[in-house]
Every structure is written in C-alpha cells, then in structure tokens.
Amino acid sequence: MTGMLFKALAPVGPWAVAVLLTASDVAAEPSAPLVTAAPAVREVVLSGFTRARADLPLTAETAGRVEAVPYDIGDTVGPDGGFARLDATFIELELTEVKIQKEQLQARIAHDQREVKRHTELARRNNTPVSRLDTLRQALRDNRYELQALEVRQQVLQERLRRTRIPAPVGWRITDRSLEPGQWVQAGERVGAAADFSALIVPFALTPEQYRALVAFGSDDLSLRLQGPERDLAAAIYRTNPGFDPVTRKIAVDLVICDPVEPLRGGLRAQLGLYLPERSGAVLLPAGVVESGYEEFWVIREDGQRLRVMLLGSEPGPAGEQLRVAAPGLEPGQRFRLLRKD
C-alpha cells in the first residue's frame, strides 16, 4: 500500500504536532511509528485599549461671539452637522446692504440700457451728439462693473456667514467641548473635538517576532478578548505603520474589532494572545516518544540513534499528554520513534 496517513496530536495556537505514518515505516517497524517534532510555543498576552477609528479637532474659522452650542460631550452629531454657531448679525446686515445696492444698480443699468438704445436711434438720424451716446455707454459699462464687484462682495459675505457655523461630521460623537454661549472665540481657536466610533481600534506596539506571529494568524482566526464583561471578539489588522521607532524598535499595528461591541467607546481593555516559539529551542513530542530511567530522559531518532534530552514540562493535548523537551541538535521537523502509546 502506498500513501501517507496524518494524525493530529496537539494543536497549540497556530502550531500543531503531527504524527506522520508512512506505509513503508509501518511495514518495516509496525511497533515503532514515527512522529515529527513541532516547535514548542509560549503564549504572550498583550493588552491595549479601544479608541475611536478617527478623531477630529473642531476649530473656529472666524472670530466671533458664540450664539448657540446644540451638542454636548457624548452627543451624536445630527444631520445638520453643526457643532456650534457664532453671532452673524453684522454679516447679515452687510448682506442686506449689498442686496439693496445690487437692486439699485440693476435698476440703473436697466435705465442706462434704455437710454443707450434711444440715443443710438437718435444718433443714426443725427439728432443727438455722438459724445452724448459715448457718455451713456461708458456709464452703462461702469454700472455693470460695479454690479460685478457687488456680487463678489456678496459671495465673500456669504462665505464669512458660512464660517460662523462650526461644523462636525454627521454621525460622529462629541468628545470635547470648550465653549459656551456668549463666549468670544478667536479665528483658529480649538473649541472641541469629535470622534468616529463606528469602529473600535486597538493599537499595539509589537516586536518583529510578535508581528510575524500576528500575521501568521488566518483572517478568520484573529480575535481579541475584551474585558468587562469578558468576551472574545473577531478582529482584523486595520493598518500597520511602515515607519520604525529607533527607541522601542517596535512596529505600530492597529487592530479593528469586527464584531458588534456595546458600548461603543474608548478605554475598553482588550487582550491579544500571540504564540511564539520558545527561546530555549524546545520542541513538543508525544509522551510516548520519551523514555526515562534513573532520572534521565532520551528519545530515539528515525535512524535508531539515541538522544539524551532535558524535560522542561508537559501540557495536555487532544491525543494525550505532550512533553516539552530540549537538547543540543534537537530541532523542529526531526522525526523520532513512537515507543509506546499512552
């Protein structure tokens, strides 16, 4: 019979110890199948705190006295998108004045157009001096230029009026409010802040080894344990900072929580569990691979060579007890004889 048979012994995080049985091995040594050593891993638990997906400072674009502040800290910005409004009385009066001036100019332009048309007909019959017609045409041009200038001034005033309203993104929540009705604010002054809590971000600073372990997780396997009350929530890598911090020598990574969270707020403690290879270089083997006697432990390689090992600990697995062992020259991927089935 040809082919291979795999039997999972003990998944540990993203690692697993696998027993590899080949048809030729079973035929040659039916009592001593082979197992493959897997790297022993340790769990590292990192803690972070939730925060908003984005933060936005709110600033006044023009100086003025605060007329109204409809939103307080914790409120969600409504469809109007207005965090605060400054007094715009004088701007509105100027706009009214410009409107009146435009109406006067439009009436004057209409009159000048009639006069130019009338004197054009008279000039054809030589009943009026040509200079008089030129004067009327010049007055008509001047009035049109003045009307254009008023329209530009009106646009400037409308823009100033628009900027008396301090906006905030619709659907975001107010996280800071530094002004009250009646307060005077300067142009460029920070008066509050809003944050987007539609998704919660948890930032971490990872070593290169921890970052490799994080990337090793599949897209469906990454999760965060949220405290209060404790629950596991699906997560994903939101963004990775390509920069390098020479002080900490760590990589800034933001994880986003994919499952619904209540309440949607910052400051919730979240734990990230990563499985890293043990620094001792230990491997995991089924208990049936390790023999002991006179306080010594050893394993038998695939070629029959006996290797003395140091027992570092044990842990349960779905297929039985697993031992964590180390020895010079002992590496993951090497195969050893399974001496007994525990």
Protein Blocks (a to p, Z undefined) as FASTA:
>chain_A
ZZdddddfbdghjbccdddddfklmmmmmmlccddddddddddddddddddfbdcddddf
bgcddfbdfbcehiacdfkopabdcdfklmmmmmmmmmmmmmmmmmmmmmmmmmmmmmmm
mmmnopacfklmmmmmmmmmmmmmmmmmmmmmmmmmmmmmmmmpccddehiacfbdcbde
hiacdehiafbdcddfkbccddddddfklmmmmmmpcfklgccddehiadddddddfbdc
fbdcfklopacdddddfbdcddddehiacddddddddfklpacddfklpcceehiacddd
fkopacddddfbdcddfkbccdddddehiaghiacddfbdZZ
